[in-house]
Amino acid sequence: MNPPRIGLRCDAGPRTGVGHLVRCLALGEEFLARGARVELFGTVERVGWASAQLTARGIPVRPGPDTPDGLVEAARRHALDALVLDSYELDPAGAGALRAAGVVTLAIVDGDTRGQDADLYLDQNFGADTPAPAHGLPDGPPDDTPDRPADGMPDGPADGTPGGGTPGAGRPTGRMLAGVRYTLLRDAVTAARPAAPPSATPTERPRVLAFFGGTDAVGAAPVLARVLFGTGHPLELTVVVGRPEIEAELAQVVPGRGQSLHPVAPTDALPTLIGAADLVVSAAGTSTWELCCLGAAAALVCVVDNQRDSYHRVVAHGLAAGLGELPDLVAPGLAGRTARADAARTLRTLLASPRRRAALAARAWATVDGHGRTRVADAVLTRIADRTGVLNP
């Protein structure tokens, strides 16, 4: 029996970031562990860390076609049984073209299905499993994991906006794998998951870790470093620096009394850094679920529009504190000063309160169990088996 051949269609770079690649990489690790052959189709440019991750796992990188015909041709040339599509920019007709060509298709989405006609859809965002008219209800069984209660909500915005993204064009025809039950997490994250959430640890000089994706495409690190130092609270700040431009700007940020700043390059040891931190400040993207799985006390910033719905849900349910939206934090005049002061107030409270940090960590840890990629791979391989008549490996 030939092993299934799985393609991952995504891109990574200074402009697009590495979030799409990271979640595809996690799913690729699961398929590799089951004996499948995995190839990535896309562009990975100027992100050495990401390229090294693929090389270490023996995942070859092929040119990434953008058109429906190009996707079908690539799937046929490489004899793919399934293709995972994780992009906001691909032609939505590609999924339907692949299905018509007999290729099982999984579309990873963030609320909006973009009218794709896939066999399976994955929306791993918190609350995506709660039916909402804007989401477009899929055929097939939904995830039955309920939202966690909003007990003990942290400082910051507590907007319970239902959301679900911009409505997709038409009703999805495949099965929707929705909610954090299906979160895709890498081996390095699941291996570092503690057996229990961390307990409250009093400290006069909390260790803070700040990172904003593999490249920090929006330049959030210097902004949040200034807000953190603006709290006036003693702290040790470690910042993951994804680009030389970010490092140069951070060099202009001056810590206050009892504060320190330590820039580090993107590293495979990020889960270890998270585990050692008393507080993590990050963007409200893919890394949110890594932080939850690891039981981190986190404060999140919404850095791009497509994070907004998930950001509000996560904050409203007490899985992380909310620091607002990056455009507000960098705004000039009174509006910007107010946004930065609000964020600093939230951070100051967390820095001074081990109890609040422990409460966030406990709720986050209980929400993401680290087995999401197993469930997603099961669903994909079952579709392949249904189509080919070959049992799952």
C-alpha positions as CSV (number, residue, x, y, z in Angstrom):
1,M,0.0,0.0,0.0
2,N,1.5,3.4,-1.0
3,P,1.5,6.0,1.7
4,P,-0.8,9.0,1.1
5,R,0.7,12.0,-0.5
6,I,-0.3,15.3,1.2
7,G,0.4,18.8,-0.2
8,L,0.4,22.0,1.9
9,R,-0.3,25.2,-0.1
10,C,0.8,28.3,1.9
11,D,3.3,31.1,1.8
12,A,5.6,32.8,4.3
13,G,7.6,36.0,4.2
14,P,8.2,39.4,5.7
15,R,4.9,40.7,4.4
16,T,2.6,37.7,5.0
17,G,4.3,36.5,8.2
18,V,4.6,32.8,9.1
19,G,1.3,32.0,10.7
20,H,-0.1,30.1,7.8
21,L,3.1,28.1,7.5
22,V,3.3,27.3,11.2
23,R,-0.2,25.7,11.3
24,C,0.4,23.8,8.1
25,L,3.8,22.6,9.5
26,A,2.0,21.3,12.6
27,L,-0.4,19.3,10.4
28,G,2.5,18.2,8.2
29,E,4.2,16.8,11.3
30,E,1.1,14.7,12.1
31,F,0.9,13.3,8.6
32,L,4.6,12.5,8.6
33,A,4.2,10.7,11.9
34,R,1.6,8.5,10.2
35,G,3.9,7.6,7.3
36,A,2.5,10.0,4.8
37,R,4.6,11.9,2.3
38,V,4.3,15.7,2.7
39,E,5.3,18.5,0.3
40,L,4.9,22.2,0.7
41,F,3.8,24.3,-2.3
42,G,4.5,28.0,-1.9
43,T,7.0,30.7,-1.3
44,V,9.2,30.8,1.8
45,E,11.3,33.9,1.4
46,R,13.6,35.8,3.8
47,V,12.5,33.7,6.8
48,G,15.4,31.5,7.6
49,W,13.8,30.0,10.7
50,A,10.8,28.7,8.7
51,S,13.0,27.3,5.9
52,A,15.1,25.5,8.6
53,Q,11.9,24.0,10.1
54,L,10.9,22.5,6.7
55,T,14.4,21.2,6.0
56,A,14.7,19.5,9.4
57,R,11.5,17.6,8.7
58,G,12.4,16.6,5.2
59,I,9.5,18.6,3.7
60,P,10.5,19.7,0.2
61,V,9.3,23.1,-1.0
62,R,7.8,23.3,-4.5
63,P,6.6,26.3,-6.5
64,G,3.2,27.5,-5.3
65,P,0.6,27.7,-8.1
66,D,-2.0,30.5,-7.6
67,T,-4.6,29.5,-10.2
68,P,-7.1,26.6,-10.2
69,D,-5.6,25.0,-13.3
70,G,-2.1,25.4,-11.7
71,L,-3.2,23.8,-8.5
72,V,-4.8,20.8,-10.4
73,E,-1.7,20.4,-12.6
74,A,0.6,20.4,-9.5
75,A,-1.6,17.9,-7.7
76,R,-1.5,15.6,-10.7
77,R,2.2,16.0,-11.3
78,H,3.0,15.1,-7.7
79,A,0.2,12.4,-7.4
80,L,-1.3,14.2,-4.4
81,D,-4.2,12.5,-2.5
82,A,-5.0,15.7,-0.6
83,L,-4.1,19.3,-0.7
84,V,-4.3,21.7,2.2
85,L,-5.1,25.3,1.2
86,D,-4.1,28.0,3.7
87,S,-4.1,31.4,2.1
88,Y,-6.3,34.5,1.9
89,E,-5.0,35.3,-1.6
90,L,-5.6,32.1,-3.7
91,D,-8.4,32.1,-6.2
92,P,-11.3,30.6,-4.2
93,A,-12.2,28.4,-7.3
94,G,-9.1,26.3,-6.7
95,A,-10.7,24.1,-4.1
96,G,-13.6,23.1,-6.3
97,A,-11.2,22.5,-9.2
98,L,-9.2,20.2,-7.1
99,R,-12.2,18.3,-5.9
100,A,-13.4,17.8,-9.4
101,A,-10.0,16.4,-10.2
102,G,-10.4,13.8,-7.4
103,V,-8.1,15.5,-4.9
104,V,-9.3,15.7,-1.3
105,T,-9.2,19.4,-0.3
106,L,-8.9,20.9,3.2
107,A,-9.4,24.7,3.3
108,I,-8.0,26.4,6.5
109,V,-10.1,29.5,7.1
110,D,-10.5,32.3,9.6
111,G,-14.2,32.8,9.6
112,D,-14.7,33.6,5.9
113,T,-14.7,30.5,3.7
114,R,-14.3,32.9,0.7
115,G,-16.7,30.8,-1.3
116,Q,-14.3,27.8,-1.5
117,D,-15.9,24.4,-2.4
118,A,-13.7,22.2,-0.3
119,D,-14.2,18.7,1.1
120,L,-13.3,19.9,4.6
121,Y,-13.0,23.4,6.2
122,L,-10.9,24.1,9.3
123,D,-11.6,27.2,11.4
124,Q,-9.6,26.7,14.6
125,N,-10.6,30.0,16.2
126,F,-12.1,30.1,19.6
127,G,-15.9,30.2,19.3
128,A,-16.0,29.2,15.6
129,D,-18.0,26.1,16.7
130,T,-20.8,28.4,17.9
131,P,-23.3,28.7,15.0
132,A,-23.8,32.2,13.8
133,P,-25.7,33.5,10.7
134,A,-22.6,35.3,9.5
135,H,-20.6,32.0,9.4
136,G,-22.7,30.1,7.0
137,L,-23.6,26.7,8.6
138,P,-21.8,23.8,6.9
139,D,-23.2,20.4,6.2
140,G,-22.1,17.6,8.4
141,P,-21.7,17.4,12.2
142,P,-20.3,20.5,13.9
143,D,-17.7,20.4,16.7
144,D,-19.6,19.8,20.0
145,T,-17.1,21.6,22.3
146,P,-19.0,24.5,24.1
147,D,-17.5,27.9,24.8
148,R,-16.0,28.3,28.3
149,P,-17.9,30.5,30.7
150,A,-16.7,34.1,31.1
151,D,-15.9,33.9,34.8
152,G,-13.4,36.3,36.3
153,M,-12.8,38.3,33.2
154,P,-9.5,40.2,33.0
155,D,-8.8,43.9,32.5
156,G,-9.1,45.1,28.9
157,P,-11.9,45.0,26.4
158,A,-14.6,42.4,27.1
159,D,-16.6,42.7,23.9
160,G,-18.5,39.5,23.3
161,T,-18.9,40.2,19.6
162,P,-20.1,36.9,18.1
163,G,-18.4,37.5,14.8
164,G,-17.2,34.6,12.7
165,G,-15.5,36.7,10.1
166,T,-17.0,38.2,6.9
167,P,-19.7,36.0,5.4
168,G,-18.4,33.5,2.8
169,A,-20.0,33.4,-0.6
170,G,-22.5,30.6,-0.4
171,R,-23.1,27.7,1.9
172,P,-20.0,25.4,2.4
173,T,-20.7,22.0,1.0
174,G,-18.1,20.1,3.1
175,R,-17.7,19.4,6.8
176,M,-16.6,22.2,9.0
177,L,-14.0,21.4,11.7
178,A,-14.6,24.3,14.0
179,G,-13.2,25.6,17.2
180,V,-10.1,25.1,19.4
181,R,-10.8,21.3,19.5
182,Y,-9.1,21.3,16.1
183,T,-6.2,23.6,16.8
184,L,-3.0,22.8,14.9
185,L,0.0,22.8,17.1
186,R,3.6,21.7,16.4
187,D,5.5,18.9,18.2
188,A,7.6,21.5,20.0
189,V,4.5,23.0,21.6
190,T,2.7,19.8,22.5
191,A,5.9,18.3,24.0
192,A,6.3,21.3,26.2
193,R,2.7,21.3,27.5
194,P,2.8,21.1,31.3
195,A,0.8,18.4,33.1
196,A,-1.1,21.2,35.0
197,P,-1.4,25.0,34.6
198,P,1.3,27.0,36.4
199,S,0.5,28.2,39.9
200,A,0.8,31.8,41.1
201,T,4.4,32.8,41.6
202,P,5.1,36.1,43.4
203,T,8.1,38.0,42.0
204,E,9.2,41.6,42.3
205,R,10.7,41.6,38.8
206,P,8.4,39.6,36.4
207,R,9.9,38.0,33.3
208,V,8.0,39.1,30.3
209,L,8.3,37.6,26.8
210,A,7.1,39.5,23.8
211,F,6.8,38.1,20.3
212,F,4.6,39.0,17.3
213,G,4.9,36.2,14.7
214,G,8.0,35.0,12.9
215,T,8.6,38.4,11.2
216,D,6.6,40.9,13.2
217,A,5.4,42.2,9.8
218,V,3.4,45.1,11.4
219,G,6.2,46.3,13.7
220,A,4.4,45.7,17.0
221,A,7.4,44.9,19.2
222,P,8.8,48.4,19.7
223,V,5.3,49.8,20.3
224,L,4.6,47.2,23.1
225,A,8.1,47.5,24.6
226,R,7.4,51.2,25.1
227,V,4.0,50.5,26.6
228,L,5.5,47.8,28.9
229,F,8.3,50.2,30.1
230,G,5.7,52.9,30.5
231,T,4.0,50.9,33.3
232,G,6.9,51.9,35.5
233,H,6.9,48.3,37.0
234,P,10.2,46.5,37.3
235,L,10.5,43.7,34.7
236,E,12.9,41.7,32.5
237,L,11.7,42.0,28.9
238,T,12.8,39.5,26.3
239,V,11.7,40.3,22.8
240,V,11.8,38.0,19.8
241,V,13.1,40.1,16.9
242,G,12.1,38.9,13.5
243,R,13.7,41.5,11.2
244,P,16.7,43.8,11.3
245,E,14.4,46.8,11.1
246,I,12.7,45.8,14.3
247,E,16.0,45.3,16.1
248,A,17.1,48.8,15.0
249,E,14.0,50.4,16.4
250,L,14.1,48.4,19.6
251,A,17.7,49.8,20.1
252,Q,16.0,53.2,20.5
253,V,13.7,52.0,23.3
254,V,15.1,52.9,26.8
255,P,14.1,50.8,29.8
256,G,13.4,52.6,33.1
257,R,14.6,51.9,36.6
258,G,14.5,48.2,37.4
259,Q,13.7,47.3,33.8
260,S,15.8,45.5,31.2
261,L,15.5,44.6,27.5
262,H,16.9,41.5,25.9
263,P,16.4,41.0,22.1
264,V,16.7,37.4,20.8
265,A,16.4,36.0,17.3
266,P,13.5,33.6,16.3
267,T,14.3,30.3,17.9
268,D,13.1,26.7,18.1
269,A,13.2,27.2,21.9
270,L,10.2,29.5,21.9
271,P,8.0,27.1,23.9
272,T,10.7,27.0,26.5
273,L,10.9,30.8,26.6
274,I,7.1,30.9,27.0
275,G,7.2,28.4,29.9
276,A,9.8,30.4,31.7
277,A,7.9,33.7,31.4
278,D,5.6,35.2,34.0
279,L,3.7,37.1,31.3
280,V,3.6,36.8,27.5
281,V,2.7,39.7,25.3
282,S,1.8,38.6,21.7
283,A,-0.4,39.2,18.7
284,A,-3.8,37.6,18.7
285,G,-3.0,35.3,15.8
286,T,-2.0,31.6,15.5
287,S,0.3,31.9,18.5
288,T,-2.7,32.4,20.7
289,W,-3.4,28.7,20.7
290,E,0.2,27.8,21.4
291,L,0.0,30.1,24.5
292,C,-3.2,28.5,25.6
293,C,-1.9,24.9,25.2
294,L,1.2,25.9,27.3
295,G,-0.8,27.5,30.0
296,A,0.8,30.9,29.5
297,A,-0.5,34.1,31.2
298,A,-0.9,36.2,28.1
299,A,-1.9,39.7,27.1
300,L,-2.8,40.0,23.4
301,V,-2.8,42.8,20.8
302,C,-5.1,42.7,17.7
303,V,-2.6,43.6,15.0
304,V,-4.7,42.9,11.8
305,D,-8.4,43.0,11.0
306,N,-8.8,39.3,10.5
307,Q,-7.8,38.7,14.2
308,R,-10.5,41.0,15.6
309,D,-13.4,38.5,16.1
310,S,-11.2,35.8,17.7
311,Y,-9.4,38.5,19.8
312,H,-12.7,39.7,21.3
313,R,-13.9,36.1,22.0
314,V,-10.6,35.1,23.7
315,V,-10.5,38.2,25.9
316,A,-14.2,38.0,26.7
317,H,-13.9,34.5,28.0
318,G,-10.8,35.2,30.1
319,L,-8.3,33.2,28.2
320,A,-6.0,36.3,27.9
321,A,-6.0,39.9,28.8
322,G,-6.7,42.4,26.0
323,L,-4.4,45.4,25.1
324,G,-6.5,46.7,22.2
325,E,-5.7,47.1,18.6
326,L,-2.3,48.1,17.2
327,P,-3.6,51.0,15.0
328,D,-5.1,52.6,18.2
329,L,-1.9,52.1,20.1
330,V,0.1,54.0,17.5
331,A,-2.5,56.6,16.8
332,P,-1.4,60.3,17.3
333,G,-3.0,62.7,19.7
334,L,-5.4,62.0,22.6
335,A,-6.8,58.8,21.1
336,G,-3.4,57.2,20.9
337,R,-2.4,58.4,24.4
338,T,-5.6,57.0,25.8
339,A,-5.2,53.6,24.1
340,R,-1.6,53.3,25.4
341,A,-2.6,54.4,28.9
342,D,-5.4,51.7,29.0
343,A,-3.0,49.0,27.8
344,A,-0.3,50.1,30.3
345,R,-3.0,49.9,33.1
346,T,-3.9,46.4,32.1
347,L,-0.2,45.3,32.0
348,R,0.6,47.0,35.3
349,T,-2.2,45.1,37.0
350,L,-1.0,41.8,35.6
351,L,2.7,42.5,36.4
352,A,1.7,43.2,40.0
353,S,-0.8,40.3,40.5
354,P,0.4,36.7,40.4
355,R,-3.2,35.7,41.1
356,R,-4.5,37.3,38.0
357,R,-1.8,35.8,35.9
358,A,-2.5,32.3,37.3
359,A,-6.2,32.7,36.6
360,L,-5.6,33.5,32.9
361,A,-3.1,30.6,32.6
362,A,-5.5,28.1,34.1
363,R,-8.4,29.0,31.8
364,A,-6.1,29.0,28.8
365,W,-4.6,25.7,29.6
366,A,-8.0,24.0,30.1
367,T,-9.2,25.2,26.7
368,V,-6.6,23.8,24.3
369,D,-5.7,20.2,24.8
370,G,-3.0,19.9,22.1
371,H,-4.7,17.0,20.2
372,G,-6.4,19.1,17.5
373,R,-4.1,18.1,14.7
374,T,-4.8,14.4,15.4
375,R,-8.5,15.1,14.8
376,V,-7.9,17.1,11.6
377,A,-5.6,14.4,10.2
378,D,-8.2,11.7,11.0
379,A,-10.8,13.7,9.1
380,V,-8.6,14.2,6.0
381,L,-7.4,10.6,5.9
382,T,-10.9,9.3,6.3
383,R,-11.9,11.4,3.2
384,I,-9.0,9.9,1.3
385,A,-10.0,6.4,2.3
386,D,-13.6,7.1,1.3
387,R,-12.4,8.3,-2.1
388,T,-9.8,5.6,-2.8
389,G,-11.1,2.7,-0.8
390,V,-7.7,2.4,1.1
391,L,-7.8,2.3,4.9
392,N,-6.1,5.1,6.9
393,P,-2.5,4.5,7.9
